[in-house]
Amino acid sequence: MLDETATLIARKAGYKFSAQVMKSLYSSPRLEILRPTPEIELKAVDLFGKYADQEVSFTDCTSFALMHAHRLTQVFCFDRHFDDPGFSRIPLAR
């Protein structure tokens, strides 16, 4: 999710730079930003319980629910938690 992207960029390159990057992403005509509906949020709650033993974040569970709802199978991330639900990470997991 973009919130985690903003935080990572801020910690690595500075908060002002991160804010500039995020403004650019949010205003890009090439990027479609998916937002959870109440139904998707409830599915995320179910997934949060399902993956409780793995301590998966609620943000990740929301991403899983959004991806399932939109039939997305690939994700750009470095988070191993996306492996168990069956998503393919780009770059490939090592």
DRENLUM-247072 format. One record per atom (N, C-alpha, C, CB): x, y, z; residue in three letters; atom name; chain. Coordinates in nm, 2 decimals, always signed. Glycine has a CB too. Example, Ala and Ser with C-alpha at 12.3 -4.5 7.8 and 13.67 -1.06 7.14 Angstrom:
2
       xx       yy       zz   code   site   unit
    +1.32    -0.57    +0.78    Ala      N      A
    +1.23    -0.45    +0.78    Ala     CA      A
    +1.32    -0.33    +0.78    Ala      C      A
    +1.13    -0.45    +0.90    Ala     CB      A
    +1.28    -0.22    +0.71    Ser      N      A
    +1.37    -0.11    +0.71    Ser     CA      A
    +1.29    +0.00    +0.79    Ser      C      A
    +1.41    -0.06    +0.57    Ser     CB      A
***
This chain:
94
       xx       yy       zz   code   site   unit
    +0.08    -0.12    +0.00    Met      N      A
    +0.00    +0.00    +0.00    Met     CA      A
    +0.09    +0.12    +0.00    Met      C      A
    -0.10    +0.00    +0.12    Met     CB      A
    +0.03    +0.23    -0.05    Leu      N      A
    +0.11    +0.35    -0.06    Leu     CA      A
    +0.16    +0.41    +0.07    Leu      C      A
    +0.03    +0.45    -0.13    Leu     CB      A
    +0.08    +0.38    +0.18    Asp      N      A
    +0.12    +0.43    +0.31    Asp     CA      A
    +0.26    +0.37    +0.35    Asp      C      A
    +0.02    +0.40    +0.42    Asp     CB      A
    +0.28    +0.25    +0.33    Glu      N      A
    +0.41    +0.18    +0.36    Glu     CA      A
    +0.52    +0.23    +0.27    Glu      C      A
    +0.39    +0.03    +0.35    Glu     CB      A
    +0.49    +0.26    +0.14    Thr      N      A
    +0.58    +0.32    +0.05    Thr     CA      A
    +0.63    +0.45    +0.10    Thr      C      A
    +0.52    +0.32    -0.09    Thr     CB      A
    +0.54    +0.54    +0.14    Ala      N      A
    +0.57    +0.67    +0.19    Ala     CA      A
    +0.66    +0.66    +0.31    Ala      C      A
    +0.44    +0.75    +0.22    Ala     CB      A
    +0.63    +0.57    +0.40    Thr      N      A
    +0.71    +0.56    +0.52    Thr     CA      A
    +0.85    +0.51    +0.49    Thr      C      A
    +0.64    +0.46    +0.62    Thr     CB      A
    +0.86    +0.41    +0.40    Leu      N      A
    +0.99    +0.36    +0.36    Leu     CA      A
    +1.08    +0.47    +0.30    Leu      C      A
    +0.98    +0.24    +0.27    Leu     CB      A
    +1.02    +0.54    +0.20    Ile      N      A
    +1.10    +0.65    +0.13    Ile     CA      A
    +1.14    +0.75    +0.23    Ile      C      A
    +1.01    +0.71    +0.02    Ile     CB      A
    +1.05    +0.79    +0.32    Ala      N      A
    +1.08    +0.89    +0.42    Ala     CA      A
    +1.19    +0.85    +0.51    Ala      C      A
    +0.95    +0.92    +0.51    Ala     CB      A
    +1.20    +0.73    +0.55    Arg      N      A
    +1.30    +0.68    +0.64    Arg     CA      A
    +1.44    +0.67    +0.57    Arg      C      A
    +1.27    +0.55    +0.70    Arg     CB      A
    +1.43    +0.64    +0.44    Lys      N      A
    +1.56    +0.62    +0.36    Lys     CA      A
    +1.61    +0.75    +0.30    Lys      C      A
    +1.53    +0.52    +0.26    Lys     CB      A
    +1.51    +0.84    +0.26    Ala      N      A
    +1.56    +0.95    +0.18    Ala     CA      A
    +1.50    +1.09    +0.24    Ala      C      A
    +1.51    +0.94    +0.04    Ala     CB      A
    +1.43    +1.08    +0.34    Gly      N      A
    +1.38    +1.21    +0.40    Gly     CA      A
    +1.23    +1.23    +0.38    Gly      C      A
    +1.45    +1.32    +0.34    Gly     CB      A
    +1.16    +1.29    +0.48    Tyr      N      A
    +1.02    +1.31    +0.47    Tyr     CA      A
    +0.97    +1.41    +0.37    Tyr      C      A
    +0.97    +1.35    +0.61    Tyr     CB      A
    +1.05    +1.51    +0.35    Lys      N      A
    +1.01    +1.61    +0.24    Lys     CA      A
    +1.01    +1.55    +0.10    Lys      C      A
    +1.10    +1.74    +0.25    Lys     CB      A
    +1.12    +1.47    +0.08    Phe      N      A
    +1.13    +1.40    -0.05    Phe     CA      A
    +1.02    +1.30    -0.06    Phe      C      A
    +1.27    +1.33    -0.06    Phe     CB      A
    +0.99    +1.23    +0.04    Ser      N      A
    +0.88    +1.13    +0.03    Ser     CA      A
    +0.75    +1.20    +0.00    Ser      C      A
    +0.87    +1.05    +0.17    Ser     CB      A
    +0.72    +1.31    +0.06    Ala      N      A
    +0.60    +1.39    +0.03    Ala     CA      A
    +0.59    +1.43    -0.11    Ala      C      A
    +0.58    +1.51    +0.12    Ala     CB      A
    +0.70    +1.47    -0.17    Gln      N      A
    +0.71    +1.50    -0.31    Gln     CA      A
    +0.68    +1.38    -0.40    Gln      C      A
    +0.84    +1.56    -0.35    Gln     CB      A
    +0.74    +1.27    -0.37    Val      N      A
    +0.72    +1.15    -0.44    Val     CA      A
    +0.57    +1.10    -0.44    Val      C      A
    +0.81    +1.03    -0.39    Val     CB      A
    +0.51    +1.11    -0.32    Met      N      A
    +0.37    +1.07    -0.30    Met     CA      A
    +0.28    +1.16    -0.38    Met      C      A
    +0.34    +1.07    -0.15    Met     CB      A
    +0.31    +1.29    -0.37    Lys      N      A
    +0.22    +1.38    -0.45    Lys     CA      A
    +0.23    +1.35    -0.60    Lys      C      A
    +0.27    +1.53    -0.44    Lys     CB      A
    +0.35    +1.31    -0.65    Ser      N      A
    +0.37    +1.27    -0.79    Ser     CA      A
    +0.29    +1.14    -0.82    Ser      C      A
    +0.51    +1.25    -0.82    Ser     CB      A
    +0.30    +1.04    -0.73    Leu      N      A
    +0.22    +0.92    -0.75    Leu     CA      A
    +0.07    +0.94    -0.75    Leu      C      A
    +0.26    +0.82    -0.64    Leu     CB      A
    +0.02    +1.02    -0.65    Tyr      N      A
    -0.12    +1.04    -0.64    Tyr     CA      A
    -0.18    +1.12    -0.76    Tyr      C      A
    -0.15    +1.11    -0.52    Tyr     CB      A
    -0.09    +1.20    -0.82    Ser      N      A
    -0.14    +1.28    -0.94    Ser     CA      A
    -0.11    +1.21    -1.07    Ser      C      A
    -0.08    +1.42    -0.93    Ser     CB      A
    -0.05    +1.10    -1.07    Ser      N      A
    -0.01    +1.03    -1.20    Ser     CA      A
    -0.13    +0.97    -1.27    Ser      C      A
    +0.09    +0.92    -1.17    Ser     CB      A
    -0.15    +1.00    -1.40    Pro      N      A
    -0.26    +0.94    -1.47    Pro     CA      A
    -0.23    +0.80    -1.51    Pro      C      A
    -0.28    +1.02    -1.60    Pro     CB      A
    -0.11    +0.75    -1.48    Arg      N      A
    -0.07    +0.61    -1.52    Arg     CA      A
    -0.09    +0.51    -1.40    Arg      C      A
    +0.07    +0.61    -1.56    Arg     CB      A
    -0.13    +0.57    -1.29    Leu      N      A
    -0.14    +0.48    -1.17    Leu     CA      A
    -0.28    +0.48    -1.12    Leu      C      A
    -0.05    +0.53    -1.05    Leu     CB      A
    -0.34    +0.36    -1.11    Glu      N      A
    -0.47    +0.34    -1.06    Glu     CA      A
    -0.46    +0.30    -0.91    Glu      C      A
    -0.55    +0.23    -1.14    Glu     CB      A
    -0.51    +0.38    -0.83    Ile      N      A
    -0.51    +0.35    -0.68    Ile     CA      A
    -0.63    +0.28    -0.64    Ile      C      A
    -0.48    +0.48    -0.60    Ile     CB      A
    -0.62    +0.16    -0.59    Leu      N      A
    -0.73    +0.09    -0.54    Leu     CA      A
    -0.76    +0.12    -0.39    Leu      C      A
    -0.71    -0.07    -0.56    Leu     CB      A
    -0.88    +0.14    -0.36    Arg      N      A
    -0.92    +0.17    -0.22    Arg     CA      A
    -1.02    +0.06    -0.17    Arg      C      A
    -0.98    +0.31    -0.21    Arg     CB      A
    -1.00    +0.02    -0.05    Pro      N      A
    -1.09    -0.08    +0.00    Pro     CA      A
    -1.24    -0.03    +0.03    Pro      C      A
    -1.04    -0.14    +0.13    Pro     CB      A
    -1.33    -0.12    -0.01    Thr      N      A
    -1.47    -0.09    +0.03    Thr     CA      A
    -1.49    -0.15    +0.17    Thr      C      A
    -1.57    -0.16    -0.08    Thr     CB      A
    -1.60    -0.12    +0.23    Pro      N      A
    -1.63    -0.19    +0.36    Pro     CA      A
    -1.63    -0.34    +0.35    Pro      C      A
    -1.77    -0.14    +0.41    Pro     CB      A
    -1.67    -0.40    +0.24    Glu      N      A
    -1.67    -0.54    +0.23    Glu     CA      A
    -1.53    -0.59    +0.22    Glu      C      A
    -1.75    -0.58    +0.10    Glu     CB      A
    -1.44    -0.52    +0.15    Ile      N      A
    -1.30    -0.56    +0.14    Ile     CA      A
    -1.23    -0.55    +0.28    Ile      C      A
    -1.23    -0.48    +0.04    Ile     CB      A
    -1.27    -0.44    +0.35    Glu      N      A
    -1.21    -0.43    +0.49    Glu     CA      A
    -1.25    -0.54    +0.58    Glu      C      A
    -1.26    -0.29    +0.55    Glu     CB      A
    -1.38    -0.59    +0.57    Leu      N      A
    -1.42    -0.70    +0.65    Leu     CA      A
    -1.34    -0.83    +0.61    Leu      C      A
    -1.57    -0.72    +0.64    Leu     CB      A
    -1.32    -0.85    +0.48    Lys      N      A
    -1.24    -0.96    +0.44    Lys     CA      A
    -1.10    -0.95    +0.49    Lys      C      A
    -1.23    -0.97    +0.28    Lys     CB      A
    -1.04    -0.83    +0.50    Ala      N      A
    -0.91    -0.81    +0.56    Ala     CA      A
    -0.91    -0.85    +0.70    Ala      C      A
    -0.87    -0.66    +0.54    Ala     CB      A
    -1.02    -0.82    +0.78    Val      N      A
    -1.03    -0.86    +0.92    Val     CA      A
    -1.02    -1.01    +0.93    Val      C      A
    -1.16    -0.80    +0.98    Val     CB      A
    -1.09    -1.08    +0.84    Asp      N      A
    -1.09    -1.23    +0.84    Asp     CA      A
    -0.95    -1.28    +0.81    Asp      C      A
    -1.19    -1.28    +0.73    Asp     CB      A
    -0.88    -1.22    +0.71    Leu      N      A
    -0.74    -1.26    +0.68    Leu     CA      A
    -0.65    -1.23    +0.79    Leu      C      A
    -0.70    -1.19    +0.55    Leu     CB      A
    -0.67    -1.12    +0.86    Phe      N      A
    -0.59    -1.08    +0.98    Phe     CA      A
    -0.59    -1.19    +1.09    Phe      C      A
    -0.63    -0.94    +1.04    Phe     CB      A
    -0.71    -1.24    +1.11    Gly      N      A
    -0.73    -1.36    +1.20    Gly     CA      A
    -0.66    -1.48    +1.14    Gly      C      A
    -0.87    -1.38    +1.23    Gly     CB      A
    -0.68    -1.51    +1.02    Lys      N      A
    -0.63    -1.63    +0.95    Lys     CA      A
    -0.47    -1.63    +0.96    Lys      C      A
    -0.67    -1.64    +0.81    Lys     CB      A
    -0.41    -1.52    +0.94    Tyr      N      A
    -0.26    -1.52    +0.94    Tyr     CA      A
    -0.21    -1.46    +1.08    Tyr      C      A
    -0.22    -1.43    +0.83    Tyr     CB      A
    -0.28    -1.47    +1.18    Ala      N      A
    -0.24    -1.42    +1.31    Ala     CA      A
    -0.11    -1.49    +1.36    Ala      C      A
    -0.35    -1.44    +1.42    Ala     CB      A
    -0.10    -1.62    +1.34    Asp      N      A
    +0.02    -1.69    +1.38    Asp     CA      A
    +0.15    -1.64    +1.31    Asp      C      A
    +0.00    -1.84    +1.36    Asp     CB      A
    +0.13    -1.58    +1.20    Gln      N      A
    +0.25    -1.53    +1.12    Gln     CA      A
    +0.27    -1.38    +1.15    Gln      C      A
    +0.23    -1.55    +0.97    Gln     CB      A
    +0.19    -1.32    +1.23    Glu      N      A
    +0.20    -1.18    +1.26    Glu     CA      A
    +0.20    -1.09    +1.14    Glu      C      A
    +0.32    -1.15    +1.35    Glu     CB      A
    +0.11    -1.12    +1.05    Val      N      A
    +0.10    -1.04    +0.92    Val     CA      A
    +0.03    -0.91    +0.96    Val      C      A
    +0.02    -1.11    +0.81    Val     CB      A
    +0.07    -0.80    +0.91    Ser      N      A
    +0.01    -0.67    +0.94    Ser     CA      A
    -0.13    -0.65    +0.88    Ser      C      A
    +0.10    -0.55    +0.89    Ser     CB      A
    -0.21    -0.57    +0.94    Phe      N      A
    -0.34    -0.54    +0.89    Phe     CA      A
    -0.33    -0.48    +0.75    Phe      C      A
    -0.42    -0.46    +0.99    Phe     CB      A
    -0.23    -0.39    +0.73    Thr      N      A
    -0.21    -0.33    +0.60    Thr     CA      A
    -0.19    -0.44    +0.50    Thr      C      A
    -0.09    -0.24    +0.60    Thr     CB      A
    -0.10    -0.54    +0.53    Asp      N      A
    -0.08    -0.65    +0.43    Asp     CA      A
    -0.21    -0.72    +0.40    Asp      C      A
    +0.02    -0.75    +0.48    Asp     CB      A
    -0.29    -0.75    +0.51    Cys      N      A
    -0.42    -0.82    +0.49    Cys     CA      A
    -0.51    -0.74    +0.40    Cys      C      A
    -0.48    -0.85    +0.63    Cys     CB      A
    -0.51    -0.61    +0.42    Thr      N      A
    -0.60    -0.53    +0.33    Thr     CA      A
    -0.55    -0.54    +0.19    Thr      C      A
    -0.59    -0.38    +0.38    Thr     CB      A
    -0.42    -0.54    +0.17    Ser      N      A
    -0.36    -0.55    +0.04    Ser     CA      A
    -0.41    -0.69    -0.02    Ser      C      A
    -0.21    -0.54    +0.04    Ser     CB      A
    -0.40    -0.80    +0.06    Phe      N      A
    -0.44    -0.93    +0.01    Phe     CA      A
    -0.58    -0.92    -0.04    Phe      C      A
    -0.42    -1.03    +0.12    Phe     CB      A
    -0.67    -0.87    +0.05    Ala      N      A
    -0.81    -0.86    +0.01    Ala     CA      A
    -0.84    -0.78    -0.11    Ala      C      A
    -0.89    -0.80    +0.13    Ala     CB      A
    -0.77    -0.67    -0.13    Leu      N      A
    -0.79    -0.58    -0.25    Leu     CA      A
    -0.74    -0.66    -0.37    Leu      C      A
    -0.71    -0.45    -0.23    Leu     CB      A
    -0.62    -0.73    -0.36    Met      N      A
    -0.57    -0.80    -0.47    Met     CA      A
    -0.66    -0.92    -0.51    Met      C      A
    -0.43    -0.85    -0.43    Met     CB      A
    -0.72    -0.99    -0.41    His      N      A
    -0.81    -1.09    -0.45    His     CA      A
    -0.93    -1.04    -0.52    His      C      A
    -0.85    -1.17    -0.32    His     CB      A
    -0.99    -0.93    -0.46    Ala      N      A
    -1.11    -0.87    -0.52    Ala     CA      A
    -1.09    -0.82    -0.67    Ala      C      A
    -1.15    -0.75    -0.44    Ala     CB      A
    -0.97    -0.78    -0.70    His      N      A
    -0.94    -0.73    -0.83    His     CA      A
    -0.86    -0.83    -0.92    His      C      A
    -0.86    -0.60    -0.82    His     CB      A
    -0.85    -0.96    -0.87    Arg      N      A
    -0.79    -1.07    -0.94    Arg     CA      A
    -0.64    -1.04    -0.98    Arg      C      A
    -0.87    -1.10    -1.06    Arg     CB      A
    -0.57    -0.97    -0.89    Leu      N      A
    -0.43    -0.94    -0.91    Leu     CA      A
    -0.35    -1.06    -0.85    Leu      C      A
    -0.39    -0.81    -0.85    Leu     CB      A
    -0.24    -1.10    -0.92    Thr      N      A
    -0.16    -1.21    -0.88    Thr     CA      A
    -0.02    -1.17    -0.85    Thr      C      A
    -0.17    -1.32    -0.98    Thr     CB      A
    +0.03    -1.06    -0.90    Gln      N      A
    +0.16    -1.01    -0.88    Gln     CA      A
    +0.17    -0.89    -0.80    Gln      C      A
    +0.23    -0.99    -1.02    Gln     CB      A
    +0.27    -0.87    -0.72    Val      N      A
    +0.29    -0.76    -0.64    Val     CA      A
    +0.43    -0.71    -0.63    Val      C      A
    +0.24    -0.79    -0.49    Val     CB      A
    +0.46    -0.59    -0.64    Phe      N      A
    +0.59    -0.53    -0.63    Phe     CA      A
    +0.62    -0.51    -0.48    Phe      C      A
    +0.61    -0.40    -0.71    Phe     CB      A
    +0.70    -0.60    -0.42    Cys      N      A
    +0.73    -0.58    -0.28    Cys     CA      A
    +0.84    -0.68    -0.24    Cys      C      A
    +0.60    -0.61    -0.19    Cys     CB      A
    +0.89    -0.66    -0.12    Phe      N      A
    +1.00    -0.74    -0.07    Phe     CA      A
    +0.95    -0.82    +0.05    Phe      C      A
    +1.12    -0.66    -0.03    Phe     CB      A
    +0.82    -0.82    +0.08    Asp      N      A
    +0.76    -0.87    +0.20    Asp     CA      A
    +0.72    -1.02    +0.18    Asp      C      A
    +0.63    -0.79    +0.24    Asp     CB      A
    +0.79    -1.11    +0.25    Arg      N      A
    +0.76    -1.25    +0.24    Arg     CA      A
    +0.62    -1.29    +0.27    Arg      C      A
    +0.86    -1.33    +0.32    Arg     CB      A
    +0.55    -1.21    +0.34    His      N      A
    +0.41    -1.24    +0.38    His     CA      A
    +0.32    -1.26    +0.26    His      C      A
    +0.35    -1.13    +0.47    His     CB      A
    +0.36    -1.21    +0.15    Phe      N      A
    +0.27    -1.22    +0.03    Phe     CA      A
    +0.29    -1.36    -0.04    Phe      C      A
    +0.31    -1.11    -0.07    Phe     CB      A
    +0.39    -1.44    +0.01    Asp      N      A
    +0.41    -1.57    -0.05    Asp     CA      A
    +0.30    -1.67    -0.02    Asp      C      A
    +0.54    -1.62    -0.01    Asp     CB      A
    +0.27    -1.68    +0.11    Asp      N      A
    +0.17    -1.78    +0.16    Asp     CA      A
    +0.03    -1.76    +0.09    Asp      C      A
    +0.16    -1.77    +0.30    Asp     CB      A
    -0.02    -1.64    +0.08    Pro      N      A
    -0.15    -1.63    +0.01    Pro     CA      A
    -0.15    -1.66    -0.14    Pro      C      A
    -0.20    -1.49    +0.03    Pro     CB      A
    -0.03    -1.68    -0.19    Gly      N      A
    -0.02    -1.72    -0.33    Gly     CA      A
    +0.02    -1.61    -0.43    Gly      C      A
    -0.14    -1.78    -0.37    Gly     CB      A
    +0.06    -1.50    -0.39    Phe      N      A
    +0.10    -1.39    -0.48    Phe     CA      A
    +0.24    -1.41    -0.52    Phe      C      A
    +0.08    -1.25    -0.41    Phe     CB      A
    +0.27    -1.36    -0.64    Ser      N      A
    +0.41    -1.37    -0.70    Ser     CA      A
    +0.47    -1.23    -0.67    Ser      C      A
    +0.41    -1.40    -0.85    Ser     CB      A
    +0.58    -1.23    -0.61    Arg      N      A
    +0.65    -1.10    -0.58    Arg     CA      A
    +0.74    -1.06    -0.69    Arg      C      A
    +0.73    -1.11    -0.45    Arg     CB      A
    +0.75    -0.93    -0.72    Ile      N      A
    +0.84    -0.88    -0.82    Ile     CA      A
    +0.92    -0.77    -0.74    Ile      C      A
    +0.77    -0.82    -0.95    Ile     CB      A
    +1.05    -0.77    -0.72    Pro      N      A
    +1.13    -0.87    -0.78    Pro     CA      A
    +1.11    -1.01    -0.72    Pro      C      A
    +1.28    -0.83    -0.76    Pro     CB      A
    +1.16    -1.11    -0.78    Leu      N      A
    +1.14    -1.25    -0.73    Leu     CA      A
    +1.20    -1.27    -0.60    Leu      C      A
    +1.19    -1.35    -0.83    Leu     CB      A
    +1.13    -1.35    -0.51    Ala      N      A
    +1.19    -1.38    -0.38    Ala     CA      A
    +1.32    -1.46    -0.40    Ala      C      A
    +1.09    -1.45    -0.30    Ala     CB      A
    +1.41    -1.43    -0.31    Arg      N      A
    +1.54    -1.50    -0.31    Arg     CA      A
    +1.55    -1.59    -0.19    Arg      C      A
    +1.65    -1.40    -0.31    Arg     CB      A
***
